Structure formats: structure tokens, C-alpha cells
């Protein structure tokens, strides 16, 4: 059938199958990302496809360790504060996002899933801070063991430095990922994301177009303006990407995906 963000998730299971996994003590992985423009060479679902793909790899790792895992239906109605001036970048209010996620987490808890791990590969500061706030509210106020798991360097990059139980800071070397764009700042639809989509969802990435795209080569000043979003982002990167999409490296991204999924699985295993 090709690709689907529902593959290996609860959506493709019957309810007795889900019940059986819960009886066996399954935890839940909740992929959280967005639908957002990713240049002329990648589909708008790139972030949620990649988040779900990594969840699938983490599930395989945990299953091999003897831990049952359910992947919840992917959540893709998030916040795009940077690319919201582009067609295809859906964004919802922070209040709507919180209300939806709180209801989803409440359902998972009600069914008897005692530990829930939220994963996100969308690099929007507002979106990420909101997930962290939701994790805090759920863990402290609602007494639900819901965790937001990310690499320690990613959390620090967005100013999230709290040492609290509901934020799982995975020590993960991000140097290889950040270096894939060469001399170009590569953070959106560049070498890393293009390579990753080519690896897991080749049919949704146009390598012919990617190889014709020039590196954006933003300065740090450009990047600061770009991060403000709105018309600023569109003016600085009119083609909707920031990085070097032509620098596709499937070997490097395969190593990154393996290291990421193994590190996340090992960290989750410690919490279970």
C-alpha cells in the first residue's frame, strides 16, 4: 500500500488488540508535529511523517527489549509561527492545541495506559514550549505520567533547561545532523530533512528538484529575523527552505536515525 502515518499505530488495530496490549502493560508513544510547507521538493507532511517513522523504530527497539508499545494516532494540528505565511502551513491556536492534546492524553489514561511519551520533530519554538507546558500540566495537575522526550541539545536550544521528571532530556550527539548542510545553516527542508524523507518516504521527496536547489547560506542575523516568522521568513527564504537540500546523504541520515531511535528507546526503557 506504500506509505501511511497510521502504519503500526492504534488506528490500524482492532479494539481487542489494543486492549490486549494494555493488559500486557503497554506504554504509548504519541507522535506530535505539524503539516507545514517544506519547500518545492518535500511534502507538507514531512514533520509528522518523520516523527511517526522514528516512533516506529523506537517501538521495534522496545519490543526487542521485551516491552509492549502502542503508537497513538499521530497529532498533526500544531503551531507554525515561523512559516505561517506560506500556503500549506496549517497552524492552530495554542489554546486549541492544548485542549486537543489534553483530551487525547485523558483518553489514553482512561483506557489504562500508565506511561505516555510525546515525541516531536517540529522545530518551532512556540510549538515546542506548548508541548512542554502541557506535559507539566498533565504530570502535576492531572497526575498522569505523560512525558515530553527530546534530545538534551534540542531542549537547550529552545531555552528549556528545567530538570523535571516530565521532560526527558536524552543525551544525543547532534553534530552529525547539524553538519549535513555543510557551511549552510540547515534547519528546515535542507540536507537533513531531505535525506531523511528520501530514506523513509522516498515517494514523497523529489530528489531531482532538491539537487537543483542552491544552499540558502543564511547569516546568524538572517536566521534571527527568519525565526520571527510571518512575512520575514517568506522574504528571507522565498522558496520555503533553509539549508542545503542538494546535499543528500542517505548513509549519514541512516546512522542518525539509528542512533536517535536507540537512544530514545533506551531512555524510555529506564522510565518503564
C-alpha positions in Angstrom: 0.0 0.0 0.0 3.0 2.3 0.2 3.1 4.9 2.9 0.9 5.9 5.8 1.4 7.8 9.0 -1.1 5.3 10.5 1.1 2.3 9.9 1.9 0.4 13.1 -0.4 2.7 15.1 -3.6 2.1 17.1 -5.5 3.3 14.0 -4.7 0.1 12.2 -5.6 -2.2 15.2 -8.9 -3.6 16.4 -10.0 -2.6 19.9 -9.5 -6.1 21.3 -5.9 -6.0 20.0 -5.4 -2.6 21.8 -7.0 -3.9 25.0 -4.7 -6.9 25.0 -1.6 -4.7 24.6 -2.8 -2.5 27.5 -3.4 -5.6 29.7 0.2 -6.6 28.9 1.4 -3.2 30.3 2.0 -1.3 27.1 3.2 2.3 27.2 2.1 4.7 24.5 4.2 6.8 22.1 2.4 9.9 20.9 3.8 11.5 17.7 3.3 15.3 17.7 4.2 17.5 14.8 2.5 19.6 12.1 1.5 20.0 8.5 3.9 22.7 7.1 5.4 23.8 3.9 8.8 22.2 3.2 10.0 23.9 0.0 9.3 22.8 -3.5 10.8 19.3 -3.0 9.2 17.9 0.1 5.6 17.2 1.1 3.9 19.4 3.7 3.6 16.3 6.0 7.3 15.9 6.4 7.5 16.6 10.1 4.7 14.2 11.1 5.9 11.5 8.7 9.4 11.6 10.2 8.1 11.7 13.8 5.9 8.7 13.2 8.7 6.9 11.4 11.0 7.3 14.4 8.2 6.2 16.7 8.0 3.0 14.7 11.7 2.4 15.1 11.5 3.1 18.8 8.7 0.6 19.1 10.8 -2.0 17.4 13.7 -1.4 19.8 11.4 -1.6 22.9 9.7 -4.7 21.7 13.1 -6.3 21.3 13.7 -5.4 25.0 10.5 -7.2 25.9 8.4 -4.0 26.4 4.9 -3.8 24.7 4.3 -0.5 23.0 1.3 1.3 21.4 1.7 4.2 19.0 -1.2 6.6 19.3 -2.7 8.3 16.2 -0.3 11.0 15.1 -1.2 14.5 16.2 -0.5 17.0 13.4 -2.5 20.1 14.1 0.2 22.1 15.8 1.7 25.6 15.7 3.6 27.1 12.8 4.7 30.5 14.0 7.6 30.8 11.5 6.2 29.5 8.2 2.6 30.6 8.7 2.8 33.0 5.8 3.2 30.1 3.3 0.4 28.2 1.8 0.2 24.7 3.3 1.4 25.6 6.7 -1.6 24.9 8.9 -1.5 26.5 12.3 -3.9 26.4 15.3 -4.0 28.5 18.4 -2.1 27.4 21.5 -5.3 27.1 23.3 -6.8 24.7 20.7 -3.6 22.7 20.7 -3.6 22.3 24.4 -7.3 21.4 24.6 -6.9 18.7 21.9 -3.8 17.2 23.4 -5.2 17.2 26.9 -8.3 15.3 25.7 -6.1 12.8 23.8 -3.9 12.2 26.8 -7.0 11.8 29.0 -8.3 9.1 26.7 -5.1 7.1 26.8 -5.0 7.4 30.6 -8.7 6.3 30.9 -8.0 3.1 28.9 -5.3 2.1 31.4 -2.1 3.3 29.7 0.0 4.4 32.6 3.0 5.9 30.8 2.8 8.1 27.7 5.7 9.5 25.8 5.3 12.6 23.5 7.7 12.9 20.6 8.1 15.9 18.3 10.4 16.7 15.4 9.0 20.1 14.5 11.4 22.9 15.4 9.1 25.8 16.1 9.8 27.4 19.5 6.1 28.2 20.2 5.0 24.7 19.4 7.8 23.1 21.5 7.2 25.3 24.5 3.5 24.5 24.4 4.2 20.7 24.5 6.4 21.3 27.5 3.7 23.3 29.2 1.1 20.6 28.5 3.5 17.9 29.9 3.8 19.9 33.1 0.1 20.4 33.5 -0.7 16.8 32.8 2.0 15.4 35.1 1.5 17.8 38.0 -2.2 18.7 37.9 -3.7 15.6 36.4 -1.4 13.1 37.9 -0.8 11.5 34.5 2.6 10.0 33.7 3.0 11.8 30.3 6.5 12.8 29.3 7.9 15.0 26.6 11.1 13.4 25.3 13.7 15.1 23.2 17.4 15.4 22.8 19.1 17.5 25.6 20.7 19.8 23.0 17.3 20.4 21.3 15.7 21.3 24.6 18.6 23.7 25.5 18.4 25.3 22.0 14.9 26.4 22.8 15.6 27.5 26.3 14.1 24.5 28.0 16.6 23.8 30.8 14.4 22.7 33.7 15.4 19.4 35.4 11.9 18.0 35.9 10.6 14.4 35.7 8.2 15.1 32.8 10.9 16.4 30.5 13.2 13.6 29.4 16.5 15.0 28.1 18.2 12.4 26.0 22.0 12.9 25.7 22.4 12.7 21.9 25.2 13.9 19.7 23.6 16.3 17.2 26.8 17.3 15.4 26.4 15.0 12.5 22.8 16.2 11.9 23.7 19.9 12.0 26.7 19.3 9.8 24.8 17.7 6.9 24.2 21.1 5.3 27.9 21.8 5.0 28.6 25.5 5.6 24.9 26.4 5.4 22.6 26.7 8.4 20.5 23.6 7.8 17.3 23.7 9.9 14.3 23.4 7.6 13.8 21.2 4.5 17.5 21.2 4.0 20.0 18.4 3.7 18.9 16.6 6.9 15.2 16.5 6.3 15.5 15.9 2.6 17.8 12.9 3.3 15.5 11.6 6.0 12.5 11.7 3.8 14.4 10.1 1.0 15.3 7.3 3.4 11.9 6.6 4.8 9.4 8.1 2.3 11.2 8.3 -1.0 7.9 8.7 -2.9 7.2 12.0 -1.0 10.6 13.6 -1.7 11.6 14.9 -5.2 15.3 14.4 -5.3 15.6 15.9 -8.9 14.2 19.2 -7.6 16.3 19.1 -4.4 19.5 18.6 -6.3 18.8 21.8 -8.3 18.2 24.0 -5.2 21.0 26.3 -4.0 22.0 26.5 -0.4 20.4 29.4 1.4 23.6 30.3 3.3 21.8 32.5 5.9 23.9 34.5 8.3 23.1 34.4 12.1 21.4 37.8 11.7 19.3 36.5 8.8 18.4 33.5 11.0 17.2 35.6 13.9 14.9 37.6 11.5 13.7 34.3 9.9 12.8 32.9 13.3 10.4 35.8 13.8 8.2 34.2 11.1 5.4 35.8 9.1 6.5 37.8 6.1 10.1 38.0 7.4 10.6 34.2 6.9 9.0 34.4 3.4 11.2 37.3 2.4 14.4 35.7 3.5 13.6 32.2 2.2 11.0 32.7 -0.5 11.3 29.1 -1.7 10.4 27.8 1.8 13.6 26.0 2.8 16.5 26.9 5.0 19.7 24.9 4.3 21.2 22.8 1.6 18.7 20.3 0.2 21.0 19.2 -2.6 23.5 17.7 -0.1 21.6 14.4 0.2 23.4 11.8 2.3 21.5 8.6 3.0 24.3 6.9 4.9 24.6 9.7 7.3 20.9 10.1 7.9 20.5 6.3 8.4 23.2 6.4 11.1 21.4 9.4 12.7 18.0 7.7 12.6 19.5 4.5 14.2 21.3 6.4 16.9 18.2 8.6 17.7 15.8 5.7 17.9 18.2 3.6 20.0 18.9 6.4 22.4 15.2 7.3 22.8 14.3 3.7 23.3 17.0 3.2 25.9 15.8 6.3 27.8 12.2 5.2 27.7 13.1 1.8 28.9 14.7 3.3 32.1 11.4 5.1 32.8 9.2 2.0 32.3 
